[in-house]
């Protein structure tokens, strides 16, 4: 019996996405990554008395665009609140956030469950807030250090409803949200830099029972870590309940080294933070013109692009999923399709196969992005065109592709220089077929006696004698005719 049988898992995610602005939420300090500690800090960021916040309008616009992309409600009036708590990297003693009147409410993200069925994950809200600084504990055995470069960085907190019922669904949701944010450009989603991180709220219950106490797992910066943390926490909670124990409402941290969660602190409720409206910031009042102007700038979103790729190019859902995952890959694919002289599904599907297969293999091997290819993506279309017009075979095309990655030359140039043009002269192929049959009479007799799997042997011999340049279809056709008709 599975340990999880008889238990329901309830998961909600709070995703913190760094808004892709060049300056902070309430000051003009830059948001560049990797600068020396405490070099991107204004008097306001440092919590100096008398310093007043000035709202970054671009951060507001990016939050609106994010809300539109998930079909959320853009609230015409939203307000900022102070969330009060003490921590060394929060010099003002409070964080400015939006508790009571967020800029976005509602919305959804569509995913596929593990069994392939569609599932809609509803959002509760998206609100804007400022980030805290960073405590550094590993530079000295005696002291901790504070870097305030991140203090005041603009964040969107994207809060889902507790609609997910497995680690798989939570990972699928996080992955889909990450893709969406990168498509619209409101967050670069660089998880290694902490620009996208997730807090997971998880509880278990018997079917039909009220929700159990929820545990929050903080600051997971990879999809893989999210899945591992949830797997561990589900098992921990079920085992505790099965053994008569209670689940305490608390905040835990995930240790990627051990694959375990550990207790961090007792979970606070909102009243512990003594929220109250920020007296230094007026409400955000949005006009319909501003909202519609941002809506007009929305790019084609992933789900719409996936459907269009399937309908316009005849791609399978699996191939479309791979191509749309990275916006740059989808763009390069369409540029290649546009460049092909063959229009239609056959060409598009073959280009997709080559990008997903050979091209991705090259990118993974060299650890470069598709934007840094040593040749223009239009050469992929040219390569496929040479296959479709039977100038070269698919096997020869792999040789041509390898040469393209070395010197960046065009496929046509490589084919001409290396003499790789496919042999399509029927008389030449027929002569080679006859020579192969004449020199392999034992195999011929076995084939004609019913050992038909020897056909592959004859094809290989013919292609070898043709130096790999024979038209495979013609070789197969002539060879089969000759073997089946000759006595």
N, C-alpha and C positions, 0 to 999 in steps of 0.2 A: 504494500500500500504506500502511495506517495505521501510524504509528510504533509504536503499542502492540501491534500484532499479534505474536504469539509471546512475549508477556510476561504474567505474572500479577502483579497488584497485591494486596498484603496490607496491610490497614489496621486498626488498633485505636485506640480513643479512650479517653483519660482525661479525664473531665469533672469539673471542680471546681464544686460547687454550694454557695452560701452557705446554711447552714441558717437558717430564718426565725425565729430566736429574738430576743428583745429585749436579751439580754445575751450576753457572750462565752462561749467554751467553758470557760474555767477561772477567770474572774473575773466580778464583777458590773458591769463597765464596759458602757455601752450600745453598741448596734450601729447607731445612727442614721447615715444618710448625710448628708454635706454639712456636718458640724460643723467648726468651726475646727480647724486642725491641732493634734494632741497635746492635745485637750481630753477625749478619751474613753479615757484611759490610767490604769490603776491601777499601783501599785508592782509587782505581779506582771507586768503586760503590759510594763513597762519593763525587766524582767529584773533587778530589784533582788535582792541576796543575801538568802537566808533566806525569801523569799516562796514559799508553797506553793499549788499548784493545787487548786481545788475544782470538780469536774465538774458541768456544767450538765445536769441530768436531762432537761430538755425537748429538748435537742439529741439525746440518746440516743433518746428516744421518736420523734422525727421521722426519725431514721435507720432505726429499726425499721419505721415506716410506709412509708418508701421501699422497704425490702427486701421487705415484704409486697406492695407494689403491683407489683413485678416478679417475684413468685413465687420470691424467693430464700430461702435457708436462714438463719434467724435463729439465730446461735450463742449458746447459753446462757451461754458464758463467752468474753469477749474482753478483750484487754489492750492497753495503750499502750506505745509504744516511743519512744525518743529518736533523731531523725535529726540527726546532727551535721554542721553546716557553718557557715562564717562568711559573713555578709553584713551590711552596715551596718543594714538594717532588721530584723534578727533579734537583738535585744539579748542574749538568753540564750545565743546560740551554738548553739542546737539547736531543732528543731521537734518537737512532740509529735504522733505519728501512730500508725498501727497497721500494722505490717508483717507480723508473724508470726501474729497472732490477730485478724483483722478481725471486725467485728460482723456482717457479712453476707457470705455466699459464694453464688455461683451466681446464678440468675435469668436473665431474657431480656427483650428488646424485639422485638416483631414489626413488620416494615416491609414495604413493597412495593418490589421492585427496579424498575429503569427499564423493564423489559418487562412490568410489571404483576403479576409472580408474587410470592407471599408469600415472605418470607425471615425467619428467626429469627436475631437477633443475641444470642449468649449473653454473659452477664456473668461475669467472673472473681470480682469482689468489690465491696463498698462498704465503705469504712472512714471513720472520723471522724478529723479532724486540725484543727490550728489554722492560721490564715493568718499570713503575715508582714506587716510594715508596708509602707510605700511609700517608695521613693527618688524624689526630685524633682530633676531636673537642669536645668530650663529657667527657673529664677527668677533665676539669677545666672551671669555668665560665669566666676566664680571658684570658687563653692562648690556642693556638692550638699546638699540638705536632706532630713531624715528626718521623715516623719509616721507615728506609731505608732497612729493611730486604728484601723487594720485589724489591728494585731497582736493575735492571739488570737481573731479572728473565727472562729466554728465553720464548718467545711466538711465536706461529704461528697465524697470522691473516688470516682467511679463508674467502674470500670475494665472495659472490654469485652474479650472475646477478640478476636483478630485475624480476625474473621469477615467484614469488609467488603472488597469487591473493586473499588470504584470510588468516586470523589468523590460521585456521586449517592447511593449507599447510605449513606455517612458523613453526608451532609447530612440524609437522611431519618431516620436513627437519632437524630441530634442534635435535630432538630425534634420527633420523637416523644417523646424523653426530656424535652425542655423542656415540652411539653404535659402530660405525666404529672405532673411535679413541680408545675406550677401547679395542676393539678386537685386534688392531695392537700394542697397548701398547705405543703409542706416547704421550698420555695424560691420566691421571687418571680420569679426568672429574669430580672431586669432586667440585660440584658447591657451596656447603656451604663454602668452603675455597677460593672461587674465582678463581679456576683453569680452569673454563670454563664459559664464559659469552658472551652475545650477545648484539650487537648494531643493532637496526632495522632502516632501512631507508624506509619511507612510504610516498606515495603520492596518490592522487585521480585525476581522470579526467573523463570527458564525453567520451563515446566510440568514437574513431576516433580523439580526440583532442591530442595535444602534452602532454608530461608528465608535471604534475603540480609541483610546488615547493615541494621539499621533506623535511620532518622533520625527524630528527634522534632522536631515543629514546635510551639512553645510559645505559649500564651496567646492563642488566637483567640476573639474575643468577638462573633462574628456567624456565622450559618449561611453567609452569602454568602462571607465571608472564608475560612471553612473550605474551601469548595468551590474557591475560587480558589487557595488555598495548595496543596491537594492536586494540582490540575491542573498547577500549575507544577512541583511537586516530582517528580511522576511523569515528566514530560517531561525534567526535568534528570537524573534518575537513569538513565532509559533511554538518553538521548543519551551520557551518560558511559560506560555499559557497552558500548554499540554501538561506541564509539570506543576501546575497550580500557582504559578507566579503572576505578578502584575506587570503591566507595561507602564513605565513612568513617562509623563510628558517631559521631554528633554530635547536638547540639541546635542548631536553627535558629530564626530569627524570621521572621515574615511581614511584609512591608512592603506595606500596602494601597495606598499611593500608586503604587508601581512594579509591584505584582502579583507580586513576586519574594520568594523566601526568601533569607536570608543566614546565614552561619555565626555562631553565638553562642559555643559552647564545645564541647569534646570531651565526648561523652556519658559521664556517670558510671554505674557499676554500683552495686548496693545496698551492696557492701562498702566503697565509697568513703565512705559516710556513717557507717560504724561504728555501726550500729544496736545498741542494747541496751535491755532492758526499763526503763521509767521507774521509778525507785525511789520516787518521791513519789506514785504513783497505783496503787491496788489494781486488781484485775480488775473488769470489769463483769459481774455475775452476774444473769442475767435469769430471772424465774419465768415459768412458762407462763401464769399469770393476767395478768401484765403484758402479755405478747405478745398474748394473746387479747383483752384489753381494747382494745388499739390496733387489732387487726384489726376489731373491731366498729365502730370509728369511720371505717373506710375508706369514702370516697364511691364512687359508681358511677364506674368507670374508663372512659377514652375508648373503648377497643375495645368494651366492653359497651354503652356509650351509642350508639355508631355502629350496632351490630347492632339495638338496640331501636328506634332512629329509622327504620331501614329496614323492620323487621317491623311496628311499630305504626302508623307514619305513611305507609308506602308510598313513602318517599323513595329516590332513587337513591343509590348509594354516593358519587358525587361531591358531591351536595348534603349528604348526612350528614357527609362529611368537612369541608366548609366550616363547617357549623353547630357541630360539636363541637370545632373547633380552639381556640376560646376558651370556657372554661367559662361565662362570663357570657352569651355569645351563646346557648349551648345552653339556659341557664336562661330567658332572655327568650323564646326560641322556644316553649318548653313552656308558659310562662305565657300566651302569645298563643293557642296551640292550646286550652288549657283555657278561655280566655275566649270562644272562638267559639261561637255558637249552633248552628253546623253541625258535627256530629261525623263524622269519617271522613277518608279519605285525601284527598278532593278539597280540603277546607278546609285540612288540614295542608300539603299540597303547595303550595297557593296562598299561604299564609302564608310558607312557606319561600322561595318565589320572590320575594315582596315584600321579605323581610328581606335576602336575598342580593343582590337588584337595587337597588331604590330606597333601602332603608334603609342598606345598606353604602355606596352612593354618597354619601348625605348625611353619613355618619360620616367618610368619607375627605375630603370637601370641607371639612368644618368642623373636622376633626382632633379630634374628641371621642370618648369611649368610649360604648358602648351604655348604660352606667350613668348617663350624663349627658344622656340624651335630653330634649328640651323637652316631651315628652308621655309619658304612661304607655304601656308596650308593649301594653296591652290595646286601645289604639286601632288597632293594626295588625289585630287580630282584627275589630274593628268595621268597619274599612275593607273587609276581605275579605268580611265578611257582607253589606255593601251591594252588593258585586259579585255575590255568589252569589244573593242574593234579587232581583237585577235592578233594584235601586233606581238604581244608577249603572252605567256601563260601565267597562271597564278604562281607557279613555282619560280619562274624567272622573275616575277614581280618582287618576290622577297629578296632576291639578290639586288635588284634595282633599288629597293627601299633601303637596304643596308648601305649602298653606295651614297644615296641621298643624305643619310645621316652623317656620313663621313665628310663629304666635300660640299654639300648643299647644291649640287648640280641638278638640273631638271631631269626628270625621267627620260624624256626623249633624247637628251644629250647623252645620258649614260647608256641607253640602249644602242645608240649609233656608235659610240666610241668603243663599246665592248662587243659589238656584233651580236647582240642578243635577240635580234628580230626572229620571231617564231617562223619555223618552216611550215608552209602551207601548200607546198607543191605536191600534189597527189602522186605524181610519178616518182618523186624522191622518196616519199614515205612508203609507197608500195614496194619499191626496190629494197628498202631496209627491212620491211616486214618479211619479204620473201627470203632474204639472207638469214634472218633470225630463225625462221621456220626450217630452212634447209640445214642449219648447223645445230639444231636441237631436235632431231627426229625422235629420240627416246621420249622427251617430254610431250611431243606432238601426239605420239601414240597413246600416252597416258591420258592426255586431255580428251582425245577422241573416244577413249574407253570410259569416260565419265568423271575424270578427275578435273572438274571445271575450275577448281581453285587455282590451277596452274596458269589461268589466263593472266593473273597479275604478274607472274614471272615473265611472260612474253612481252607484256607492256613495258616492264622495267628494262628488258634487254633492248627493245626498240628505242626507248627514250635514251638509253645509254649510248647507243650507236648514233643517235641524232644529237648527242651532246646536250640533252635536256631541252632542245629547242623545237621539238616536234609539236604540232598542234595536238593536244591530248585527245580531243574529240575525233579528229581524223585518224590518229593512230589506233584508237579503240575500234572505230568503225571498220577500217580496212583490215585490221588484224582479225576481228571477229568474222568478217566475211570470208577471209582467206582460210582460217582454221576450220570454219563450219562447212565450207564448200569444197575444199581440196581433199583429194584422196591420196 
